[in-house]
């Protein structure tokens, strides 16, 4: 089955969901007050649609696909809305809306993806197709001054899971954080490749969101989905 790579305008989505609302910063330099991730919670198994999509994605890339085997809970019924945003031999990114009709506290927007090359100590090592804001973008104003159109994601801590060292990032609010505005992100290397999970929630604390993102990353490390199998 062919996979359709989404080409929609995410500006409208993020605007409707208001909550998504220069030189790259070094990941190795911890921000003031940075702290390790919260304790990772236990999450329920991922919906069947997630594994099915991962199975199709892995046939199009030349490195292991890390697919979440757990998933953030929601009171809404049905499968999450899944779309492939980026799909090339050396990179993939999956977007998911989770329980859009659920108004209780929960993670409603998440992404997971990977790149064939590992990430290093700089945001410059992250492929643009993973949709992170890796640098500040300033637009000159008529009459003087500049408008800060985009801000780089900020490093807020580190964590480990299953022996993997991981960086914790926070995206600025939309629009300066792009389509992942306001998200908490876990970024790590595994078997020589770079991976991320990214979450945004409704009425959930930063600590809770970081814990959920780490739990998702931990479940992908256990999934062992490999290309070509």
Backbone as a ProteinNet text record, in pm:
[ID]
protein_1_A
[PRIMARY]
XXXXXXXXXXXXXXXXXXXXXXXXXXXXXXXXXXXXXXXXXXXXXXXXXXXXXXXXXXXXXXXXXXXXXXXXXXXXXXXXXXXXXXXXXXXXXXXXXXXXXXXXXXXXXXXXXXXXXXXXXXXXXXXXXXXXXXXXXXXXXXXXXXXXXXXXXXXXXXXXXXXXXXXXXXXXXXXXXXXXXXXXXXXXXXXXXXXXXXXXXXXXXXXXXXXXXXXXXXXXXXXXXXXXX
[TERTIARY]
84.6	0	87.8	60.8	139	104.5	204.5	183	173.1	70.4	54.1	121.2	219.3	287.7	206.9	169.1	80.6	147.5	70.2	119.8	25.9	-43.4	-143.6	-78	-152.7	-103.4	-133.4	-29.7	-49.1	-75.8	-59	-89.6	-232.8	-325.7	-465.9	-494.9	-431.1	-453.5	-407.4	-283.4	-229	-304.1	-348.7	-424.4	-556.2	-621.7	-750.8	-736.7	-618.2	-598.9	-519.7	-528.9	-452.2	-346.3	-365.9	-267.9	-134.4	-128.7	0.1	70.4	-22.3	41.4	177	1941.9	2073.6	2160.8	2241.6	2324.5	2246.2	2251.2	2176.8	2230.3	2138.1	2178.9	2239.6	2349.1	2409.8	2326.2	2301.7	2226	2304.2	2436.8	2518	2523.4	2480.4	2480.1	2344.4	2336.8	2208.5	2163.3	2036	1980.4	1976.6	1973.2	1965.2	1839.3	1854	1740.2	1698.1	1772.9	1735.9	1738.2	1653.5	1642.6	1610	1637.4	1605.5	1455.7	1417.5	1275.2	1208	1078.2	998.1	995	950.1	933.8	839	875.7	793.3	672.1	553.7	433	416.4	325.8	286.8	174.5	190.4	90	23.7	-99.4	-166.6	-104.7	-133.9	-81.3	-127.7	-41.7	-75.5	-188.9	-274.9	-379.7	-318.8	-394.6	-345.4	-305.2	-370.7	-339.4	-195.9	-139.1	-1.4	95.9	82.7	171.2	154.2	30.7	8.1	80.1	71	138	289.6	341	485.7	533.3	451.9	488.8	502.9	420.7	432	550.2	570.2	682.5	815.4	829.9	960.3	1002.4	907.6	943.5	1001.1	995.7	1043	1171	1222.7	1344.7	1452.4	1577.9	1689.8	1758.2	1685.7	1738.4	1621.3	1647.6	1537.8	1434.2	1308.5	1197.7	1164.4	1162	1125.7	980.6	893.8	750.1	698.8	622	570.9	482.2	510.5	422.2	323.9	345.8	252.5	198.6	95.1	28.8	-37.1	-40.2	-108.5	-258.2	-315.6	-458.5	-547.2	-667.9	-770.1	-906.2	-1002.4	-1138.6	-1214.9	-1162.7	-1230.3	-1215.9	-1313.2	-1308.8	-1251.6	-1216.4	-1166.2	-1015.9	-963.9	-820.7	-771.7	-644.1	-590.4	-584.1	-580.2	-563.4	-413.9	-368.8	-226.9	-195.3	-84	-37.6	114.7	169.8	313.9	350.8	429.4	468	594.2	687.9	813.9	844.7	880.7	916.1	1015.1	1140.5	1247.3	1335.8	1425.2	1508.2	1584.3	1622.5	1701.9	1629.1	1494.4	1420.7	1272	1204.8	1059.3	1005.8	883.3	815.3	666.4	607.7	464.9	397.3	286.3	206.7	78.9	37.4	-84.2	-164.6	-296	-389.8	-467.1	-473.3	-518.4	-636.5	-753.3	-868.6	-906.2	-923.9	-953.3	-1082.1	-1179.7	-1306.4	-1300.5	-1190.3	-1173.9	-1132.5	-1213.4	-1182.3	-1118.5	-1094.7	-1028.5	-877.1	-799.9	-654.5	-597.3	-527.2	-467.2	-373.1	-289.4	-203	-285.2	-304	-386.7	-304.3	-176.8	-93.5	42.8	87.8	220	279.5	412	486.3	596.6	634.8	753	822.7	954.2	1028.6	1174.2	1248.2	1389.3	1464.3	1596.3	1683.4	1798.5	1848.1	1953.8	2080.5	2114	2233.5	2205.2	2303.4	2282.3	2274.3	2216	2220.4	2345.8	2399.3	2520.9	2491.5	2593.6	2575.2	2517	2464.2	2408.7	2275.7	2185.5	2059.4	2080.4	2196.4	2226.2	2230.6	2247.3	2255.1	2118.1	2010.6	1874.4	1823.8	1778.6	1728.2	1605.4	1596.2	1478.4	1346.8	1350.4	1228.4	1167.3	1239.8	1183.1	1105.3	1102.7	1015.3	1042.6	1166.3	1203.3	1253.9	1232.5	1292.7	1433.5	1533	1671.7	1752.3	1691.7	1764.6	1664.8	1715.4	1634.4	1629.5	1513.6	1497.3	1442.3	1518.3	1480.9	1447.7	1339.1	1295.5	1308.6	1385.9	1398.2	1263.1	1239.8	1118.2	1143	1042.1	1052	1062.1	1161.9	1180.4	1276.9	1328.5	1426.8	1378.1	1473.1	1440.1	1414.7	1389.5	1365	1244.4	1181.9	1073.2	1124.9	1113.2	1160.5	1054.5	1072.3	973.6	978	1096.2	1113.3	1219.7	1196.7	1294.6	1336.9	1463.4	1514.5	1454.6	1434.3	1391.6	1494.6	1448.7	1535.9	1562	1686.3	1723.4	1690.9	1607.8	1566.6	1610.8	1672.6	1715.8	1763	1794.9	1837.4	1770	1767.6	1714.3	1780.8	1754.9	1801.9	1687.3	1686.3	1591.1	1654.1	1646.4	1703.6	1847.2	1922.9	2062.4	2088.3	1983	2000.2	2001	2102.3	2103.6	2012.2	1931.8	1837.6	1836.7	1812.9	1795.9	1647.3	1611.4	1473.7	1471.3	1385.6	1373.4	1232.3	1220.7	1088.4	1085.1	978.6	959.5	891.2	930	854.4	709.5	622.8	482.6	465.7	358.2	322.7	294.3	339	396.1	548	618.5	765	821.5	741.5	784.4	737.9	677	632.9	522.1	510.8	401.4	414.3	534.6	551.9	555.1	496.4	495.9	437.6	511.6	466.3	488.3	550.1	570.1	689.3	679.7	793.4	848.7	980.2	1042.7	1153.1	1157.8	1269.4	1343	1474.4	1558.9	1675.4	1700.3	1806.4	1867.1	1983	2048.2	2033.3	2013.3	2002.7	2060.4	2157.4	2221.2	2273.2	2322.6	2382.4	2286.7	2159.6	2059.2	1990.7	1935.7	1869	1718.4	1654.2	1509	1450.1	1319.5	1249.9	1106.3	1051.4	907.7	873.8	754.6	715.2	569	536.1	397.8	351.6	220.5	156.2	22	-10.1	-129.9	-223.4	-341.2	-445.4	-448.7	-420.4	-424	-338.2	-219.3	-121.9	2.6	65.4	184.3	303.3	401.3	526.5	588.3	588.9	647.9	575.6	443.5	365.9	394	401.2	425.7	564.3	663.6	798.7	799.1	727.5	718.4	652.1	545.6	476.7	566.7	636.4	727.6	836.9	888.7	992.6	937.8	814.4	751.9	732.8	694.3	680.1	815.1	918.8	1052.5	1096.6	1070.9	1106.9	1033.3	908.8	833.5	882.5	932.2	986.3	1115.6	1195.6	1320.7	1292.7	1177.6	1143.5	1079.1	1028.5	951.2	1036.1	1158.8	1252.2	1192.5	1129	1079.3	1194.9	1229.9	1346.7	1309.4	1387.3	1361.6	1378.4	1288.1	1299.3	1248	1181.1	1128.5	977.4
-119.8	0	124.4	218.1	341	429.8	507.1	598.9	739.9	808.6	948	1037.8	1115.2	1209.9	1338.2	1377.8	1492.7	1619.6	1699.3	1827.8	1939	1920.9	2018.1	2137	2243.4	2362.1	2347.9	2326.7	2305	2434	2548.5	2675.5	2677.3	2632.4	2633.5	2541.5	2423.5	2328.3	2386.2	2437.6	2489.5	2612.8	2694.1	2812.1	2770.6	2671.9	2627.4	2563.9	2502.1	2433.7	2519.2	2645.1	2745.4	2695	2581	2532.5	2505.6	2482.6	2459.6	2592.2	2655.7	2778.4	2813.3	3203.1	3242.9	3123.6	3116.3	2998.3	2903.6	2776.6	2677.2	2668.5	2649.7	2635.6	2498.4	2489.1	2358.7	2274.8	2150.1	2061.8	2029.4	2029.3	1989.2	2096.1	2218	2325.8	2333.2	2294.7	2290.6	2430.2	2455.2	2584.7	2599.4	2725	2749.5	2685.1	2613.1	2547.9	2419.9	2371.2	2246.8	2132	2035.9	1924.6	1797.7	1682.5	1557.7	1536.7	1441.7	1415.5	1365.8	1387.5	1331.6	1179.7	1113.5	968.6	934	835.4	800.6	719.2	757.6	684	558	473	357.1	399.9	373.5	410.1	284.9	296.3	180.7	147.3	28.3	-9.8	85.3	103.7	189.9	129	211.1	159.1	81.9	-10.8	-95.3	-13.9	99.7	181.2	231.2	250	299.6	196.1	72.6	-33.5	-55.9	-46.3	-65.7	40.8	166.6	273.3	256.3	221.3	200.2	89.3	-14.3	-122.8	-77.1	21.5	74.9	170.9	251.5	345.6	272.1	163.4	96.8	39.2	19	-30.1	79.3	204.5	317.1	380.3	332.6	390	283	327.8	233.7	223	255.7	241.1	201.2	154.1	105	212.2	174.8	261.3	229.4	330.1	312.2	356	260.7	285.7	269.9	364.9	351.1	228.4	148.4	37	76.1	192.9	251.3	381.5	437.7	555.8	635.8	769.6	849.9	818.9	801.4	767.7	887	857.2	958.6	896.3	978.6	929.7	912.5	969.9	959.5	818.2	776.5	644.5	656.2	543.1	541.2	552.4	541.9	545.3	690.2	715.1	850.1	885.4	1015.4	1063.4	1066.9	980.5	965.2	1012.9	1084	1127.7	1122.7	1087.3	1089.9	1226.3	1302.1	1435.2	1432.9	1344.7	1333.8	1186.4	1147.6	1008.3	1002.8	979.4	959.8	847.5	794.1	682.5	711.9	839	870.4	942.7	954.1	1028.2	996	996.6	984.2	1064.2	1112.5	1183.3	1156.2	1107.3	1075.9	1174.3	1228.7	1322.5	1253.1	1279.1	1216.1	1316.2	1319.5	1390	1284	1302.4	1198.9	1250.2	1192.9	1231.4	1377.7	1423.6	1564.4	1608.4	1519.7	1555.1	1546.2	1500.8	1484.5	1618.2	1671.3	1799.5	1780.8	1657.5	1632.7	1646.4	1658.5	1668.6	1545	1565.2	1453.4	1507.8	1422.4	1459.4	1449.4	1563	1563.3	1568.6	1604.4	1616.1	1555.8	1464.2	1405.5	1369.4	1362	1323.1	1226.9	1139.7	1058.2	1039.3	1032.7	1022	991.5	985	954.6	994.7	1001.4	1030.5	931.6	900.8	800.4	845.7	973.6	1025.6	1048.4	1027.5	1056.4	1206.4	1245.4	1384.7	1403.8	1524.7	1553.1	1659.3	1733.9	1834	1964.3	1969.9	2094.1	2067.5	2162.8	2152.4	2148.5	2195.1	2189.3	2046.7	1948.2	1808.9	1748.2	1822	1772.1	1806.6	1705.3	1725.7	1816.7	1909.7	1996.9	1919.8	1799.1	1721.5	1676.1	1686.9	1652.9	1769.7	1882.2	1995.4	2059.6	2052.6	2127.2	2265	2364.1	2495.1	2492.1	2495.1	2475.8	2604.7	2716.4	2842.7	2957.6	3073.9	3194.6	3250.3	3295.7	3358	3498.5	3597.7	3737.3	3800.2	3873.9	3942	4092.7	4161.9	4307.7	4377.1	4472.9	4553.9	4679.5	4718.3	4844.8	4959	5040.8	5151.5	5118.7	4994.2	4958.6	4850.8	4782.3	4675.1	4543.3	4439.7	4307.9	4243.2	4151.5	4070	3928.1	3871.8	3736.5	3637.9	3587	3498.6	3358.9	3311.6	3175.6	3176.4	3094.9	3080	2934.4	2913.4	2777.5	2709.4	2579.5	2500.8	2515.7	2504.5	2525.3	2393.6	2371.4	2251.7	2273.5	2187.5	2207.2	2094.4	1989.6	1882.2	1760.1	1656.8	1529.6	1415.9	1299.6	1181.8	1058.9	943.9	818	716.8	625.4	515	400.3	280.8	160.9	182	258.3	282.1	393.2	457.7	565.7	700.4	781	919.6	1001.2	1088.9	1167.1	1311.3	1400.9	1542.3	1574	1664.5	1713.2	1856.5	1881.5	2013.5	2066.4	2197.8	2260.3	2357.3	2345.4	2438.7	2565.5	2682.6	2804.5	2788.2	2870.5	2865.2	2902.2	2851.1	2888.3	3038.9	3112.7	3064.1	3048.2	3101.9	3099.5	2958.3	2864.9	2726.9	2640.3	2701.1	2624.9	2526.5	2419.6	2325.1	2248.1	2248.9	2183.8	2286.8	2402.6	2507.7	2460.8	2484.9	2446.8	2301.9	2222.5	2080	2054.4	1944.1	1888.8	1773.5	1768.5	1677.3	1597.5	1469.2	1384.1	1341.4	1364.7	1340.9	1252.1	1143.4	1051.3	981.2	918.4	834.4	688.4	605.1	460.7	388.4	300.7	222.3	311.4	431.4	520	608.3	613.1	694.9	785.9	898.3	992.2	977.5	989.8	973.6	1080.5	1104.3	1196	1152.1	1192.8	1194.1	1333.2	1379.5	1516.7	1516.1	1580.7	1578.1	1717.2	1738.5	1860.1	1819.3	1874	1829.7	1941.2	1900.3	1991.2	1985.4	2098.6	2112.2	2006.2	1983.6	1894.9	1975.5	1946.2	2019.9	1982.9	2070.4	2042.3	1911.7	1891.5	1770	1645.4	1651.5	1537.7	1511.5	1617.4	1601.4	1543.8	1589.7	1534.2	1386.3	1350.5	1210.1	1124.9	1176.5	1102.6	1088.6	1196.7	1189.5	1086.5	1081.5	984.1	842.2	824.1	691.6	645.9	737.4	702.9	664.3	741.9	709.4	572.8	545.1	415.4	302.1	324.6	217.6	196.9	300.4	280.6	202	224.4	150.5	2.2	-29.2	-170	-232.7	-151.6	-206.5	-280.4	-233.2	-299.6	-324.3	-222.6	-231.8	-199.2	-286.1	-263.2	-255.4	-177.9	-159.7	-291.3	-313	-429	-558.3	-553.1	-676.7	-675.2
0	0	0	-88.9	-94	24.2	67.9	178.9	124.9	161.6	118.5	220.8	174.2	261.5	264.6	383.5	398.3	349.1	275.8	229.4	269.7	379.5	421.5	487.7	501.9	571.1	719.5	799.5	943.9	1018.2	949.4	1012.6	1061.1	977.3	1015.4	1130.9	1132	1240.6	1372.5	1374.1	1500	1547.8	1454	1494.2	1557	1497.5	1548.9	1685.6	1711.5	1837.6	1933.7	1926.7	1998.2	2094.4	2160.3	2256.7	2192.6	2060.2	1993.7	1969.5	2062.4	2031.4	2094.7	1328.9	1377.8	1403.4	1499.8	1526.2	1612.5	1578.5	1655.2	1796	1892.1	2031.1	2054.7	2129.9	2155.3	2250.4	2214.3	2302	2427.1	2417.6	2531.8	2640.3	2606.2	2703.9	2771.2	2898.2	2966.5	3004.7	2985.5	3020.9	3171.9	3217.5	3360.7	3416.4	3524.7	3587	3520.6	3421	3354.1	3452.2	3429.1	3521.8	3445	3504.4	3434.7	3425.5	3341.2	3320.6	3446.9	3453	3560.5	3547	3651.2	3643.5	3529.3	3450.8	3335	3378.2	3334.1	3373.2	3289.1	3332.2	3252.5	3159.3	3032.2	2932.6	2878.2	2830.9	2769.7	2634	2581	2449.3	2339.8	2240.4	2127.2	2045.3	1986.2	1896.9	1780	1727.6	1618	1496.2	1473.9	1357	1358.5	1476	1486.4	1431.5	1474.7	1426.2	1276.3	1227.3	1083.9	1002.2	1048	975.2	980.9	1097	1110.1	1017.2	1001.5	912.6	769.2	727.4	592	580.5	685	683	672.6	745.4	751	615.7	525	391.5	303.2	348	267.2	320.6	432.6	488.8	497.9	509.4	508	644	749.9	886	975.4	1097.5	1181.8	1214.8	1208	1248.7	1393.3	1476.3	1616.7	1635.5	1657.2	1661.6	1804.6	1856.9	1993.6	2010	2110	2143.3	2253.6	2316.5	2413.1	2355	2420	2364.4	2476.2	2467.3	2569.4	2572.7	2688.7	2695.9	2664.2	2617.8	2594.2	2621.3	2659.1	2682.1	2552	2444.5	2314.6	2259.8	2182.1	2119.3	1978.3	1922.3	1785.4	1778.6	1657	1632.4	1622.4	1652.6	1633.7	1485.5	1457.6	1321	1290	1199.4	1169.4	1029.1	1014.8	883.9	880.7	766.8	747.6	690.5	764.7	719.7	634.9	669.3	596.5	577.1	455.8	429.4	313.6	349.1	252.1	304.2	223.2	271.5	399.5	419.8	537.9	648.2	639.9	742.6	734.9	850.7	853.9	971.2	957.5	1064.9	1054.7	1164.4	1171.9	1266.1	1222.8	1301.6	1347.7	1471.4	1524.6	1606.1	1579	1665.9	1742.8	1872.5	1964.9	2046.3	2026.6	2106.8	2092.6	1968.4	1944.6	2014.3	2026.9	2091.1	2243.4	2297.4	2442	2503.3	2593	2657.5	2794.7	2834	2961.5	2942.8	3051.5	3037	2967.7	2857	2784.4	2678.4	2621.7	2509.4	2381.5	2313.3	2192.9	2064.9	2073	1952.9	1983	1899.1	1917.2	1783	1781.6	1662.8	1704.9	1612.6	1633.8	1500.1	1504.1	1380	1403.8	1295.5	1305.7	1180.6	1192.9	1080.7	1080.9	962.7	952.7	1023.5	1014.8	1080.4	1229.1	1315.5	1457.2	1480.7	1591.8	1633.8	1718.1	1713.7	1788.8	1893.5	1932.7	2037.4	1989.7	1868.2	1815	1746	1755.7	1683.8	1532.9	1486.2	1343.2	1290.2	1378.3	1334.3	1308.1	1336.1	1319.3	1179.9	1106.4	970.8	970.9	873.9	865.9	857.2	797.9	783.5	913.8	1025.5	1156.2	1216.8	1147.4	1179.5	1315.3	1363.8	1483.6	1442.2	1527.9	1502.5	1561.5	1475.7	1518.7	1524.3	1482.4	1485.1	1492.9	1534.8	1533.3	1391.2	1350	1219.1	1240.7	1199.9	1217.6	1082.6	1077	955.5	977.8	893.7	910.3	898	984.6	977.4	894.5	820.7	747.8	848.8	834.1	927.1	1039.3	1041.3	1143.6	1238.3	1297.6	1390.1	1316.7	1393.4	1336.1	1402.5	1329.3	1381.6	1397.6	1517.6	1543.7	1496	1375.5	1313.8	1373.1	1405.8	1457.8	1566.8	1668.5	1775.5	1785.6	1817.8	1831.7	1954.6	1943.6	2059.4	2171.4	2295.2	2411.2	2482	2517.8	2592.2	2739.4	2798.1	2937.7	3030.2	2977.4	3066.3	2991.2	3065.4	3007.6	3083.6	3022.6	3087.7	3027.5	3081.4	3024.5	3029.6	2933.4	2934.6	2857.8	2915.8	2854.2	2806.8	2885	2853.5	2753.8	2701.9	2605.2	2676.5	2646.2	2692.7	2601.9	2657.6	2577.5	2623.4	2526.5	2553.9	2560.4	2650.3	2660.9	2609.5	2512.1	2451.2	2468.5	2464.6	2461	2344.1	2264.5	2154.3	2205.4	2153.1	2183.3	2139.5	2195.7	2157.2	2009.9	1949.3	1813.3	1808.7	1706.6	1580.8	1580.3	1682	1677	1688.6	1740.5	1749.5	1634	1532.5	1416.7	1450.8	1371.1	1390.8	1522.1	1583.9	1713.4	1826.3	1801.7	1902.9	2035	2144.6	2277.5	2313.9	2227.2	2252.9	2344.7	2419.2	2493.7	2409.6	2393.1	2297.1	2365.8	2337.3	2379.7	2253.3	2253.5	2137	2179.6	2105.1	2145.2	2024.2	2044.9	1944.6	1983.4	1883.9	1905.6	1784.6	1811.2	1703.5	1591.2	1628.6	1530.6	1453.9	1496.1	1428.3	1531.1	1482.6	1570.9	1566.4	1684.8	1695	1786	1770.2	1859.1	1880.6	1994.5	2017.9	2071.2	2040	2071.2	2112.7	2224.9	2274.9	2315.3	2303.2	2352.1	2410.8	2527.2	2596.4	2635.2	2672.8	2720.5	2872.5	2936.2	3082.5	3152.9	3101.6	3165.5	3198.3	3312.2	3352.4	3265.4	3263.9	3192.3	3241.2	3371.7	3427.5	3377.4	3372.5	3323	3175.9	3096.4	2953.1	2926	2999.4	2983	3019.5	3125.8	3164.4	3057.2	2996.5	2890.6	2767.1	2730.8	2616	2640.6	2761.5	2793.7	2791	2838.4	2832.8	2688.8	2600.8	2459.2	2398.8	2431	2380.8	2431.4	2557.6	2615.4	2543.9	2506.2	2439	2296.4	2229.4	2095.8	2101.7	2203.2	2216.6	2235.4	2294.9	2317.3	2194.6	2102.3	1990.4	1889.1	1866	1775.8	1637.1	1580.6	1444.1	1351.7	1259.7	1175.6	1028.3	957.1	814.5	741.2	645.3	559	617.4	735.2	793.8	788.7
[MASK]
+++++++++++++++++++++++++++++++++++++++++++++++++++++++++++++++++++++++++++++++++++++++++++++++++++++++++++++++++++++++++++++++++++++++++++++++++++++++++++++++++++++++++++++++++++++++++++++++++++++++++++++++++++++++++++++++++++++

